[in-house]
Amino acid sequence: MSDSTVNTSEHIVELPDIIIEGGTLLTMVEGEAPLENTSVFVKKDRIIDIKPLGSYVSPSGVELIDAKKCIIMPGLINGHCHTAMTMFRGYADDLPLRQWLFEKIFPAEAVHATSENVYWAALLGCLEMIASGTTAFIDGYFNQDATMKAARESGLRAIISQGIIDFPAPGVPDPADNLIIGEEFIKKHLGYSDILMPGVFCHSPVTCSDRTLIKAMEISMKYSLPMQIHLSETAEEVEEIIKRTGKRPAVYLNDLGILNNNLIASHSVHLDDDEIELLFNKGVRVVHAPESNMKLSSGVARMQDMIDRGIRPGIGTDGCASNNNLDMFKEMDSAAKLGKVFTNNPVSMSAATVLRMATIWGAGVMGYKKDIGTIEKGKKADIIVVDVNQPHMTPLYNPVSSVVYSANGGDVKDSIVNGRVLMKDRSFITLDQKTIMNRIRAIGRGIK
């Protein structure tokens, strides 16, 4: 028998690099029930087999991950975050969005969001995401060469977009250069990594001019990359756009020609029926950020209405300055419960729906639906193992409900991205936790 194969009681399979053994498997494949006592075989960057525990003999030389008394599931996808804003965690709490942004965050960023600080703060964000079960994220910020470097060192999968805004910004002192710097960022990083994609992020229709929005989309289309934007995050923003243009924000963006399936519209809180219809018809990718919206009192997005119309949104944490954590388990729990309160309907935003938002629908938002978001043979190995042998996870009647309503990021035991183990038994493999946290503490002491 060849050294590259192993004989099992069922058939001969390719010798894996990793076997995740004996857990309850949530494949997130539509209509597929949880599979008890199941093992997942990983070779290089892909899943090569899924087999019942006991149906094979573990070959020597293979890395084994013990998933007994655990849930094996696709890694979570953070559809909207500003990773380096970990440096501002807790800095400006309990303020309205406009005051929070213009009086606190923008001035602090102008001084402290240097390339060096962004690098260390992004490393902390990556560390936090690995620790809490996120395996892929969509990021928008400034000085993004530093975030790209941090993400590369972490091993996480990501879309990392250079921020574009018509104000002086970190790394872009002259707003006239914002589009040039955005395109240079894309050209520098495009094709450099198979798990990292560059892009551009227009802050909002309020902070970017018509020309900036149009040109940013042209750049995105030129390179076949997604463009991010904050859309209708607050009622105040909507009123400002209507006053300025006579149109609601989604209609205004559509008339500019930038509503299409390349656009990732985060928040999307204050949409009317016509705007929801417009986003669906144009194939816009929507991301829900419930905890940030709650904390800033921005409002409640009509997620169930969007889903009923056919939109398949992702879910994201936003930045740590407006949420305080990057824990997608907490975000799922909030999304489900907030949706029920908002609609006065206990079956709205079910656990299964919210988990899809954080996995396979999130993969669709990233443009990676064929590669990640479910656990299937041939897909990329972005997998987490969640320890359910915990008081708050006992008893376990429904694994999906338990993941959404009972679990937290600290229950994640192991994390694998693209077939590479990033955390095993709660120990980080790719990042130095102590060094990163000490550097951020030092940075934080200088932020007033």
GILIN-V112547 format. One record per residue. N is the residue number from 1. RES is the residue in one small letter. OMEGA is omega in degrees with one decimal (none if undefined). Layout:
n: {N;N}
res: {RES;RES}
omega: {OMEGA;OMEGA}
This chain:
n: {1;2;3;4;5;6;7;8;9;10;11;12;13;14;15;16;17;18;19;20;21;22;23;24;25;26;27;28;29;30;31;32;33;34;35;36;37;38;39;40;41;42;43;44;45;46;47;48;49;50;51;52;53;54;55;56;57;58;59;60;61;62;63;64;65;66;67;68;69;70;71;72;73;74;75;76;77;78;79;80;81;82;83;84;85;86;87;88;89;90;91;92;93;94;95;96;97;98;99;100;101;102;103;104;105;106;107;108;109;110;111;112;113;114;115;116;117;118;119;120;121;122;123;124;125;126;127;128;129;130;131;132;133;134;135;136;137;138;139;140;141;142;143;144;145;146;147;148;149;150;151;152;153;154;155;156;157;158;159;160;161;162;163;164;165;166;167;168;169;170;171;172;173;174;175;176;177;178;179;180;181;182;183;184;185;186;187;188;189;190;191;192;193;194;195;196;197;198;199;200;201;202;203;204;205;206;207;208;209;210;211;212;213;214;215;216;217;218;219;220;221;222;223;224;225;226;227;228;229;230;231;232;233;234;235;236;237;238;239;240;241;242;243;244;245;246;247;248;249;250;251;252;253;254;255;256;257;258;259;260;261;262;263;264;265;266;267;268;269;270;271;272;273;274;275;276;277;278;279;280;281;282;283;284;285;286;287;288;289;290;291;292;293;294;295;296;297;298;299;300;301;302;303;304;305;306;307;308;309;310;311;312;313;314;315;316;317;318;319;320;321;322;323;324;325;326;327;328;329;330;331;332;333;334;335;336;337;338;339;340;341;342;343;344;345;346;347;348;349;350;351;352;353;354;355;356;357;358;359;360;361;362;363;364;365;366;367;368;369;370;371;372;373;374;375;376;377;378;379;380;381;382;383;384;385;386;387;388;389;390;391;392;393;394;395;396;397;398;399;400;401;402;403;404;405;406;407;408;409;410;411;412;413;414;415;416;417;418;419;420;421;422;423;424;425;426;427;428;429;430;431;432;433;434;435;436;437;438;439;440;441;442;443;444;445;446;447;448}
res: {m;s;d;s;t;v;n;t;s;e;h;i;v;e;l;p;d;i;i;i;e;g;g;t;l;l;t;m;v;e;g;e;a;p;l;e;n;t;s;v;f;v;k;k;d;r;i;i;d;i;k;p;l;g;s;y;v;s;p;s;g;v;e;l;i;d;a;k;k;c;i;i;m;p;g;l;i;n;g;h;c;h;t;a;m;t;m;f;r;g;y;a;d;d;l;p;l;r;q;w;l;f;e;k;i;f;p;a;e;a;v;h;a;t;s;e;n;v;y;w;a;a;l;l;g;c;l;e;m;i;a;s;g;t;t;a;f;i;d;g;y;f;n;q;d;a;t;m;k;a;a;r;e;s;g;l;r;a;i;i;s;q;g;i;i;d;f;p;a;p;g;v;p;d;p;a;d;n;l;i;i;g;e;e;f;i;k;k;h;l;g;y;s;d;i;l;m;p;g;v;f;c;h;s;p;v;t;c;s;d;r;t;l;i;k;a;m;e;i;s;m;k;y;s;l;p;m;q;i;h;l;s;e;t;a;e;e;v;e;e;i;i;k;r;t;g;k;r;p;a;v;y;l;n;d;l;g;i;l;n;n;n;l;i;a;s;h;s;v;h;l;d;d;d;e;i;e;l;l;f;n;k;g;v;r;v;v;h;a;p;e;s;n;m;k;l;s;s;g;v;a;r;m;q;d;m;i;d;r;g;i;r;p;g;i;g;t;d;g;c;a;s;n;n;n;l;d;m;f;k;e;m;d;s;a;a;k;l;g;k;v;f;t;n;n;p;v;s;m;s;a;a;t;v;l;r;m;a;t;i;w;g;a;g;v;m;g;y;k;k;d;i;g;t;i;e;k;g;k;k;a;d;i;i;v;v;d;v;n;q;p;h;m;t;p;l;y;n;p;v;s;s;v;v;y;s;a;n;g;g;d;v;k;d;s;i;v;n;g;r;v;l;m;k;d;r;s;f;i;t;l;d;q;k;t;i;m;n;r;i;r;a;i;g;r;g;i;k}
omega: {179.4;176.9;-176.4;178.0;176.7;-179.1;175.4;-179.9;-178.8;-179.1;178.2;177.8;175.6;-179.6;-178.2;170.3;-176.5;168.5;174.6;-162.0;157.1;179.7;169.3;-173.2;168.3;-176.7;-173.4;170.4;-176.3;176.0;-176.6;-178.2;174.3;-178.1;-178.3;173.8;-173.6;178.2;179.7;-177.3;-177.6;175.5;-176.0;-175.4;-170.7;173.5;-177.2;179.4;174.3;-171.7;174.5;174.3;-179.1;-179.5;-177.9;173.6;-178.0;-179.1;177.9;177.0;-179.9;176.9;-179.3;174.2;-176.2;-179.6;176.5;-173.2;-179.8;170.9;172.6;-175.3;175.5;174.2;-179.3;-176.4;178.7;-170.4;178.9;175.3;173.0;-164.1;-175.0;178.4;169.2;-179.6;179.7;178.9;178.5;-175.2;-174.2;-176.4;170.1;176.9;172.5;-172.1;-175.3;177.5;177.9;-174.2;-170.8;-177.9;-176.2;-170.9;179.8;177.4;179.2;178.7;-178.2;-178.6;-166.0;-178.0;175.0;178.8;-179.1;-179.1;177.6;179.0;-177.4;178.9;176.4;174.6;177.6;177.2;177.8;177.3;-179.8;179.9;176.4;-176.8;-174.3;168.1;175.1;177.9;178.6;-179.2;176.2;-170.7;171.8;179.4;-179.0;-174.3;-169.1;169.7;-179.4;177.4;177.3;178.2;179.8;179.8;179.4;180.0;-178.0;-175.6;178.6;173.7;-175.8;160.2;-175.8;-171.3;176.1;-179.2;177.4;-178.0;-177.4;172.7;170.6;-175.4;178.4;-178.8;180.0;-176.6;178.2;-178.7;177.9;-178.3;-169.8;-178.9;178.5;-179.9;177.2;179.8;177.3;177.5;178.9;-176.8;-179.2;-170.7;-177.6;177.3;-178.3;-177.8;179.2;177.8;179.1;-178.5;175.2;176.8;175.2;-175.6;174.3;-170.6;178.4;174.9;179.3;-174.5;177.7;-179.4;175.5;-177.9;-179.2;179.8;-178.2;-177.9;178.5;177.1;177.3;177.1;180.0;179.6;179.6;-177.2;179.9;-179.0;177.5;172.6;179.6;174.7;166.5;-177.5;172.3;-177.8;-179.4;175.7;178.8;177.8;179.4;-179.8;-179.9;178.7;178.7;179.8;-176.0;-172.0;-174.6;-176.3;171.0;-170.9;-178.3;177.5;177.9;179.4;177.8;179.3;173.8;178.4;-177.2;171.9;177.6;-175.4;170.7;-172.9;172.2;-175.5;-178.3;-178.4;178.2;-173.0;-169.9;178.5;172.6;-175.7;-178.2;179.3;175.7;177.2;-179.0;178.7;177.6;-177.1;-178.5;178.4;-179.8;179.2;-174.3;176.5;-179.6;177.9;-168.4;-174.6;175.2;178.6;178.4;-174.5;179.8;-179.1;-178.4;-178.0;-178.1;179.3;-177.9;-172.9;-178.4;176.2;178.7;179.6;178.8;179.0;178.8;175.2;179.8;-172.8;167.6;179.1;-178.2;-176.6;-165.8;-176.6;-177.1;175.1;-179.6;178.1;179.3;172.4;178.3;-175.4;-177.6;174.5;176.6;-178.7;177.7;179.4;179.9;-179.2;-178.8;-175.7;178.1;178.6;179.1;179.8;-176.1;-178.3;-175.1;-175.6;-175.5;178.5;176.2;177.5;-178.7;177.8;-179.5;179.1;-177.4;177.6;174.4;178.2;-176.4;-178.9;-171.1;176.8;175.0;175.8;176.6;177.3;179.2;-173.2;-175.2;-173.0;-179.3;-173.6;-174.6;176.0;173.5;174.3;-178.6;175.2;178.1;179.0;176.9;-177.4;170.2;-165.8;171.7;176.9;-176.0;-178.7;179.2;178.3;-175.8;178.6;-176.5;177.1;-175.0;-6.3;-176.8;179.0;-175.2;-176.1;-179.2;178.9;-179.8;177.7;-175.3;-171.5;-174.5;-173.4;169.5;-175.1;179.8;178.0;-179.3;-176.6;-175.7;179.2;-179.1;176.2;178.7;179.0;-178.5;179.5;178.8;177.0;178.4;-178.5;177.2;176.4;-179.1;-178.8;-170.9;-174.5;179.8;-174.4;-174.7;-178.5;-178.1;-177.3;177.1;178.6;180.0;175.4;178.4;177.0;-178.4;179.2;179.3;-178.5;-177.1;none}
